[in-house]
Amino acid sequence: MNNMKQEILDCVLIIPEGKVTSYGEIAKKLNLDGRTVGQVLTGLSDVEMSKAPWYRVVAGDGYISSMKLGDKGELQKNILIREGYTVIGDKVDAGKHMWSLTDDKEKESLF
């Protein structure tokens, strides 16, 4: 696994239950572009997806961007709903659930 992917996953791992963060927030912390973060998360293997809460990363306004990808978007939306997030249409209630990466300590990597 390359270093950039590892850093992105390390950020995803510290998102608390009940919260989401944005591609842009991760990108800002790592000095990357938000699209790069999205591409990395979209390309995760099933094993990587099972180890990291990738579904807790959405657009800055709460939009579940992966909805554009069909099945993966439906999977993300269903996981969020199952975990109790407030989802209206294809958006997570950002006012209720958005979290900043600077609000918590980093955890050790699982990868």
CYANA upper distance limits for C-alpha pairs under 8 A (distance plus 0.5 A):
  1 MET  CA      5 LYS  CA      7.20
  1 MET  CA      6 GLN  CA      7.17
  2 ASN  CA      6 GLN  CA      6.78
  3 ASN  CA      7 GLU  CA      6.67
  4 MET  CA      8 ILE  CA      6.78
  5 LYS  CA      9 LEU  CA      6.69
  5 LYS  CA     40 VAL  CA      7.00
  6 GLN  CA     10 ASP  CA      6.55
  6 GLN  CA    111 PHE  CA      7.89
  7 GLU  CA     11 CYS  CA      6.89
  7 GLU  CA     30 LEU  CA      8.03
  8 ILE  CA     12 VAL  CA      6.89
  8 ILE  CA     26 ILE  CA      7.44
  8 ILE  CA     30 LEU  CA      8.24
  8 ILE  CA     37 VAL  CA      7.40
  8 ILE  CA     40 VAL  CA      8.45
  9 LEU  CA     13 LEU  CA      6.63
  9 LEU  CA     52 ALA  CA      7.44
  9 LEU  CA    109 SER  CA      8.38
 10 ASP  CA     14 ILE  CA      7.37
 10 ASP  CA    106 GLU  CA      8.09
 10 ASP  CA    107 LYS  CA      7.89
 10 ASP  CA    108 GLU  CA      7.99
 10 ASP  CA    109 SER  CA      6.17
 11 CYS  CA     15 ILE  CA      7.62
 11 CYS  CA     26 ILE  CA      7.19
 11 CYS  CA    101 LEU  CA      7.81
 11 CYS  CA    106 GLU  CA      7.96
 12 VAL  CA     52 ALA  CA      7.06
 12 VAL  CA     53 PRO  CA      6.85
 12 VAL  CA     54 TRP  CA      6.77
 12 VAL  CA     56 ARG  CA      8.03
 12 VAL  CA     57 VAL  CA      7.96
 13 LEU  CA     52 ALA  CA      6.21
 13 LEU  CA     53 PRO  CA      6.99
 13 LEU  CA    107 LYS  CA      7.57
 13 LEU  CA    109 SER  CA      8.00
 14 ILE  CA    101 LEU  CA      8.30
 14 ILE  CA    104 ASP  CA      7.98
 14 ILE  CA    105 LYS  CA      8.04
 14 ILE  CA    106 GLU  CA      6.41
 14 ILE  CA    107 LYS  CA      6.53
 15 ILE  CA     19 LYS  CA      7.00
 15 ILE  CA     20 VAL  CA      7.09
 15 ILE  CA     21 THR  CA      7.62
 15 ILE  CA     53 PRO  CA      8.29
 15 ILE  CA     56 ARG  CA      7.69
 15 ILE  CA     99 TRP  CA      8.08
 15 ILE  CA    101 LEU  CA      7.88
 16 PRO  CA     20 VAL  CA      8.23
 18 GLY  CA     83 GLU  CA      7.94
 18 GLY  CA     84 GLY  CA      7.79
 18 GLY  CA     85 TYR  CA      6.92
 18 GLY  CA     97 HIS  CA      6.88
 19 LYS  CA     56 ARG  CA      7.42
 19 LYS  CA     97 HIS  CA      5.06
 19 LYS  CA     98 MET  CA      6.17
 19 LYS  CA     99 TRP  CA      6.28
 20 VAL  CA     56 ARG  CA      5.05
 20 VAL  CA     57 VAL  CA      6.09
 20 VAL  CA     58 VAL  CA      7.34
 20 VAL  CA     94 ALA  CA      8.34
 20 VAL  CA     97 HIS  CA      6.25
 20 VAL  CA     98 MET  CA      5.49
 20 VAL  CA     99 TRP  CA      6.24
 21 THR  CA     25 GLU  CA      7.07
 21 THR  CA     26 ILE  CA      8.14
 21 THR  CA     56 ARG  CA      6.91
 21 THR  CA     57 VAL  CA      5.58
 21 THR  CA     58 VAL  CA      6.79
 21 THR  CA     59 ALA  CA      8.42
 21 THR  CA     60 GLY  CA      8.02
 21 THR  CA     98 MET  CA      6.03
 21 THR  CA     99 TRP  CA      5.75
 21 THR  CA    100 SER  CA      6.83
 21 THR  CA    101 LEU  CA      7.89
 22 SER  CA     26 ILE  CA      7.06
 22 SER  CA     57 VAL  CA      5.70
 22 SER  CA     58 VAL  CA      5.37
 22 SER  CA     59 ALA  CA      5.53
 22 SER  CA     60 GLY  CA      5.51
 22 SER  CA     62 GLY  CA      8.22
 22 SER  CA     98 MET  CA      8.37
 23 TYR  CA     27 ALA  CA      6.57
 23 TYR  CA     34 GLY  CA      5.53
 23 TYR  CA     35 ARG  CA      7.93
 23 TYR  CA     37 VAL  CA      6.37
 23 TYR  CA     38 GLY  CA      6.79
 23 TYR  CA     57 VAL  CA      6.68
 23 TYR  CA     58 VAL  CA      6.77
 23 TYR  CA     59 ALA  CA      6.55
 23 TYR  CA     60 GLY  CA      7.72
 24 GLY  CA     28 LYS  CA      6.42
 24 GLY  CA     33 ASP  CA      7.73
 24 GLY  CA     34 GLY  CA      5.18
 24 GLY  CA     37 VAL  CA      8.46
 24 GLY  CA     59 ALA  CA      7.94
 24 GLY  CA     60 GLY  CA      7.32
 25 GLU  CA     29 LYS  CA      6.81
 25 GLU  CA     34 GLY  CA      8.43
 25 GLU  CA     60 GLY  CA      8.46
 25 GLU  CA    100 SER  CA      7.47
 25 GLU  CA    101 LEU  CA      7.49
 26 ILE  CA     30 LEU  CA      6.75
 26 ILE  CA     32 LEU  CA      8.45
 26 ILE  CA     34 GLY  CA      7.95
 26 ILE  CA     37 VAL  CA      7.71
 26 ILE  CA    101 LEU  CA      7.77
 27 ALA  CA     31 ASN  CA      6.11
 27 ALA  CA     32 LEU  CA      4.97
 27 ALA  CA     33 ASP  CA      5.86
 27 ALA  CA     34 GLY  CA      5.61
 27 ALA  CA     36 THR  CA      8.34
 27 ALA  CA     37 VAL  CA      6.85
 28 LYS  CA     32 LEU  CA      6.78
 28 LYS  CA     33 ASP  CA      8.07
 28 LYS  CA     34 GLY  CA      8.42
 29 LYS  CA    101 LEU  CA      8.15
 32 LEU  CA     36 THR  CA      7.33
 32 LEU  CA     37 VAL  CA      7.93
 33 ASP  CA     37 VAL  CA      7.24
 34 GLY  CA     38 GLY  CA      6.82
 35 ARG  CA     39 GLN  CA      6.60
 36 THR  CA     40 VAL  CA      6.72
 37 VAL  CA     41 LEU  CA      6.76
 38 GLY  CA     42 THR  CA      6.49
 39 GLN  CA     43 GLY  CA      6.65
 40 VAL  CA     44 LEU  CA      7.08
 41 LEU  CA     54 TRP  CA      7.09
 42 THR  CA     66 SER  CA      8.34
 44 LEU  CA     48 GLU  CA      6.27
 44 LEU  CA     49 MET  CA      6.57
 45 SER  CA     49 MET  CA      6.61
 46 ASP  CA     50 SER  CA      6.66
 47 VAL  CA     51 LYS  CA      7.08
 48 GLU  CA     52 ALA  CA      6.84
 49 MET  CA     53 PRO  CA      7.48
 49 MET  CA     54 TRP  CA      6.90
 51 LYS  CA    110 LEU  CA      7.82
 55 TYR  CA     76 GLN  CA      5.71
 55 TYR  CA     77 LYS  CA      8.37
 55 TYR  CA     79 ILE  CA      7.79
 55 TYR  CA     80 LEU  CA      7.56
 56 ARG  CA     80 LEU  CA      8.01
 58 VAL  CA     62 GLY  CA      6.12
 58 VAL  CA     63 TYR  CA      6.40
 58 VAL  CA     64 ILE  CA      5.67
 58 VAL  CA     65 SER  CA      6.71
 59 ALA  CA     63 TYR  CA      5.59
 59 ALA  CA     64 ILE  CA      6.90
 59 ALA  CA     65 SER  CA      6.68
 60 GLY  CA     94 ALA  CA      8.23
 61 ASP  CA     91 LYS  CA      8.21
 61 ASP  CA     94 ALA  CA      6.64
 62 GLY  CA     91 LYS  CA      5.50
 62 GLY  CA     92 VAL  CA      5.22
 62 GLY  CA     93 ASP  CA      6.65
 62 GLY  CA     94 ALA  CA      5.42
 62 GLY  CA     98 MET  CA      8.17
 63 TYR  CA     90 ASP  CA      6.42
 63 TYR  CA     91 LYS  CA      4.65
 63 TYR  CA     92 VAL  CA      6.80
 64 ILE  CA     73 GLY  CA      7.46
 64 ILE  CA     76 GLN  CA      8.15
 64 ILE  CA     77 LYS  CA      7.55
 64 ILE  CA     90 ASP  CA      6.24
 64 ILE  CA     91 LYS  CA      6.11
 64 ILE  CA     92 VAL  CA      7.63
 65 SER  CA     73 GLY  CA      7.78
 66 SER  CA     70 GLY  CA      7.78
 66 SER  CA     72 LYS  CA      6.82
 66 SER  CA     73 GLY  CA      4.79
 66 SER  CA     76 GLN  CA      7.98
 67 MET  CA     71 ASP  CA      8.22
 67 MET  CA     72 LYS  CA      7.56
 67 MET  CA     73 GLY  CA      4.32
 67 MET  CA     74 GLU  CA      6.85
 67 MET  CA     90 ASP  CA      7.82
 68 LYS  CA     73 GLY  CA      7.23
 69 LEU  CA     73 GLY  CA      6.30
 70 GLY  CA     74 GLU  CA      6.85
 71 ASP  CA     75 LEU  CA      6.59
 72 LYS  CA     76 GLN  CA      6.68
 73 GLY  CA     77 LYS  CA      6.60
 74 GLU  CA     78 ASN  CA      6.50
 75 LEU  CA     79 ILE  CA      6.65
 76 GLN  CA     80 LEU  CA      6.74
 77 LYS  CA     81 ILE  CA      6.71
 77 LYS  CA     87 VAL  CA      8.29
 77 LYS  CA     90 ASP  CA      7.87
 78 ASN  CA     82 ARG  CA      6.49
 79 ILE  CA     83 GLU  CA      6.64
 80 LEU  CA     84 GLY  CA      6.96
 80 LEU  CA     85 TYR  CA      5.96
 80 LEU  CA     87 VAL  CA      8.14
 81 ILE  CA     85 TYR  CA      5.78
 81 ILE  CA     86 THR  CA      7.39
 81 ILE  CA     87 VAL  CA      7.04
 85 TYR  CA     92 VAL  CA      7.33
 85 TYR  CA     93 ASP  CA      8.17
 85 TYR  CA     97 HIS  CA      7.91
 86 THR  CA     92 VAL  CA      6.28
 86 THR  CA     93 ASP  CA      6.06
 86 THR  CA     96 LYS  CA      8.45
 87 VAL  CA     91 LYS  CA      5.97
 87 VAL  CA     92 VAL  CA      4.89
 87 VAL  CA     93 ASP  CA      6.55
 88 ILE  CA     92 VAL  CA      6.90
 88 ILE  CA     93 ASP  CA      7.64
 92 VAL  CA     97 HIS  CA      7.83
 93 ASP  CA     97 HIS  CA      6.54
 93 ASP  CA     98 MET  CA      8.25
 94 ALA  CA     98 MET  CA      5.27
 99 TRP  CA    103 ASP  CA      7.95
